[in-house]
Amino acid sequence: MRVIFMGTPDFSVGTLKALYEAGHEIALVVSQPDKAKGRGNKMQPTPVKEAALELGLSVYQPKRVREEQSIEYLRSFNADIIVVVAFGQILPKEILSMPKYCCVNVHASLLPKYRGAAPIQWAVINGEKVSGVTTMRMDEGLDTGDMIMTKEVPLAPDETGGSLFDRLAEVGAHLCVKTLEAIEQGTAVYTKQNHEQATITHMIKKKDGRIDFSKSAIEIERLIRGMNPWPSAYTYLNNKMLKVWSAQACEGDEKGVEGEIIEACRDGIRVQTGDGILILKEVQLEGKKRMSADAFLRGYKVEAGEILGKDEQ
């Protein structure tokens, strides 16, 4: 089929490449505008743009795809289908109704659960046992379109936001290829979502990673995994930010104050929570490298009784 592909981050790249390798004609790749990054504030292309240029594909980067000029430009490509994977802009009805078949979205959750932003991270944070990918026929709502295909992906006990991201990106790429085959062959089945079962997730912000030690050790451990690698879970030690990259939740009879360090030893830093003990296994103090708790303790003195999470001001 003749495809317009719309996507921006790393998650979208695998699907673009899979469609290309499957023999579809990628008439145009649409991505968000380049942004300045790094210390030098140098303009950096989006991951999708980089991948498209490597494949020799044409790239279009409108500031607002809903503007009339953008709509008419897309219309000129006479696409059979538009594939959208984490593009980052809401499509108007003029674009949704433009292609011969439809606009297909690859969404990283088992809809109708986890509509909206950051479904991957929230699945880990909320302790889901299973996540997955859904392809759907887009409409004007937020992830409300008819479902076409789904693929479940069980979460590993040590699953992080980053590892699930990679797994779902790969699954989504294969599922999108299968979805387009079914649409072209006329065998696709469109299933309406049960809107009463829908949950909406908000975009992850850095402040969401701050650890609240009044919560249970299990909840905090899931937060740490969900926020890995971005934006990372963190607390404060002696008014310095301490990122926590991995931890272990366990039961404990200690009766310390929430956030109190019960013990600091080679096995980790044991911290009292609202329910149970959290053992910090891998940490990174502000201005330092990421390291095991054992290595950290060899260079930084931490004593029982210190309280983590005090206001940094």
Residue pairs with C-beta under 8 A, 6 or more apart in sequence:
1 24
1 25
1 80
1 81
1 101
1 180
1 184
2 24
2 25
2 27
2 77
2 78
2 79
2 80
2 81
3 19
3 24
3 25
3 26
3 27
3 79
3 80
3 81
3 82
3 83
3 180
4 27
4 28
4 29
4 30
4 74
4 77
4 79
4 81
4 82
4 83
4 99
5 15
5 16
5 19
5 26
5 28
5 29
5 30
5 48
5 52
5 82
5 83
5 85
6 29
6 30
6 31
6 65
6 82
6 83
6 84
6 85
6 87
6 91
7 13
7 15
7 16
7 29
7 30
7 31
7 48
7 83
7 84
7 85
7 86
7 87
8 31
8 32
8 46
8 47
8 48
8 86
8 87
8 88
9 46
9 47
9 48
9 86
9 88
10 47
10 165
10 169
11 85
11 86
11 108
11 165
11 168
11 169
11 172
12 47
12 48
12 85
12 86
12 87
13 47
13 48
13 51
13 169
14 169
14 170
14 172
14 173
15 83
15 85
15 106
15 169
15 172
15 173
15 176
16 26
16 29
16 48
16 51
16 52
16 55
16 85
17 51
17 55
17 173
18 173
18 174
18 176
18 177
19 26
19 83
19 176
19 177
19 180
20 26
20 55
20 57
22 177
22 180
24 180
26 52
26 55
26 57
27 58
27 77
27 78
27 79
28 57
28 58
28 59
28 60
28 74
28 77
28 79
29 48
29 49
29 52
29 57
29 58
29 59
29 60
30 59
30 60
30 61
30 62
30 65
30 74
30 87
31 46
31 48
31 49
31 52
31 59
31 60
31 61
31 87
32 46
32 61
32 87
32 88
32 89
33 61
33 62
33 63
34 43
34 44
34 45
34 46
34 49
34 61
35 43
35 44
35 46
36 42
36 43
36 44
37 43
37 44
38 44
45 53
46 61
49 59
49 61
52 58
52 59
53 59
60 70
60 73
60 74
62 69
62 70
62 73
64 70
64 89
65 71
65 74
65 89
65 91
65 92
65 95
66 89
66 90
66 91
66 92
66 94
66 95
71 92
71 94
71 95
71 98
74 82
74 95
74 98
75 98
79 98
79 99
79 100
80 99
80 100
80 101
80 184
81 99
81 100
81 101
81 102
81 103
81 104
81 180
81 183
82 95
82 98
82 99
82 102
82 103
82 104
83 103
83 104
83 105
83 106
83 176
83 180
84 91
84 103
84 104
84 105
84 106
84 138
85 105
85 106
85 172
85 176
86 108
91 103
91 138
93 140
95 103
96 102
96 103
96 138
96 139
96 140
101 183
101 184
102 137
102 138
102 183
103 137
103 138
104 135
104 136
104 137
104 138
104 148
104 176
104 179
104 180
104 183
105 135
105 136
105 138
105 143
105 145
106 133
106 134
106 135
106 172
106 175
106 176
107 115
107 119
107 133
107 134
107 135
107 136
107 143
108 119
108 120
108 131
108 133
108 165
108 168
108 169
108 172
109 115
109 119
109 120
109 123
109 131
109 132
109 133
109 134
110 130
110 131
110 132
110 133
110 134
110 150
110 152
111 134
111 136
111 143
111 147
111 150
111 193
111 198
112 143
112 144
112 193
112 194
112 195
112 197
112 198
112 199
113 197
113 198
113 199
114 122
114 123
114 199
114 201
115 142
115 143
115 144
115 198
115 199
115 200
115 201
116 142
116 143
116 200
116 201
116 202
116 203
117 201
117 202
117 203
117 204
118 201
118 202
118 203
118 204
119 131
119 201
120 131
120 161
120 164
120 165
120 168
121 161
121 204
121 226
121 227
122 201
122 204
122 226
123 131
123 155
123 164
123 226
124 155
124 159
124 160
124 161
124 164
124 222
124 225
124 226
125 222
125 223
125 225
125 226
125 227
126 222
127 218
127 222
128 155
129 154
129 155
130 152
130 153
130 154
130 155
131 152
131 153
131 155
131 164
131 168
132 150
132 151
132 152
132 153
132 168
132 171
133 150
133 151
133 153
133 168
133 171
133 172
133 175
134 147
134 148
134 149
134 150
135 147
135 148
135 149
135 150
135 172
135 175
135 176
135 179
136 143
136 145
136 146
136 147
136 148
137 145
137 146
137 148
137 190
138 145
139 145
139 146
142 200
144 193
144 195
144 198
145 193
146 190
146 191
146 192
146 193
147 190
147 191
147 192
147 193
148 179
148 182
148 183
148 188
148 189
148 190
148 191
149 175
149 178
149 179
149 182
150 175
151 171
151 174
151 175
153 164
153 167
153 168
153 171
155 164
156 163
158 225
159 225
160 225
160 226
160 228
160 229
161 225
161 226
161 227
161 228
161 229
161 230
162 228
162 229
162 230
179 188
182 188
182 189
204 227
204 230
204 231
205 231
206 231
208 227
208 231
209 223
209 227
209 231
209 232
209 233
209 234
210 233
210 234
210 235
210 309
211 220
211 223
211 224
211 233
211 234
211 235
211 244
211 308
211 309
212 220
212 309
213 220
213 235
213 258
213 259
213 271
213 272
213 273
213 274
213 278
213 308
213 309
214 258
214 273
214 274
215 223
215 273
215 274
215 275
216 249
216 273
216 274
216 275
216 276
217 249
217 250
217 252
217 273
217 275
217 276
217 277
217 278
218 249
218 275
218 276
220 233
220 247
220 249
220 273
220 278
221 247
221 248
221 249
221 278
223 233
224 233
224 244
224 245
224 246
224 247
225 246
227 233
228 245
228 246
232 243
232 244
232 245
233 243
233 244
234 241
234 242
234 243
234 244
235 241
235 242
235 244
235 259
235 308
235 309
236 242
236 308
236 309
236 310
236 311
236 312
237 285
237 302
237 306
237 308
238 306
239 310
239 312
240 285
240 286
240 287
241 285
241 286
241 312
242 283
242 284
242 285
242 286
242 308
243 283
243 284
243 285
243 290
244 280
244 282
244 283
245 281
245 282
245 283
245 284
245 290
246 281
246 282
247 268
247 278
247 279
247 280
247 281
247 282
248 268
248 278
248 279
248 281
249 276
249 277
249 278
249 279
250 276
250 277
250 279
251 276
251 277
252 262
252 270
252 272
252 276
252 277
254 262
254 270
254 272
254 277
255 272
256 262
256 272
257 272
257 307
258 272
258 273
258 274
259 271
259 272
259 273
259 307
259 308
259 309
259 310
260 271
260 272
260 305
260 306
260 307
260 308
261 269
261 270
261 271
261 302
261 303
261 304
261 305
261 306
261 307
261 308
262 270
262 271
262 272
262 277
262 304
263 269
263 270
263 304
264 270
264 293
264 297
264 302
264 303
264 304
265 297
266 293
266 294
266 297
267 279
267 293
267 294
268 279
268 280
268 281
268 293
268 294
269 279
269 280
269 283
269 293
269 297
269 302
270 277
270 278
270 279
271 277
271 278
271 279
271 280
271 308
280 293
281 292
281 293
282 290
282 291
282 292
282 293
283 290
283 291
283 293
283 296
284 290
284 291
285 296
285 300
288 296
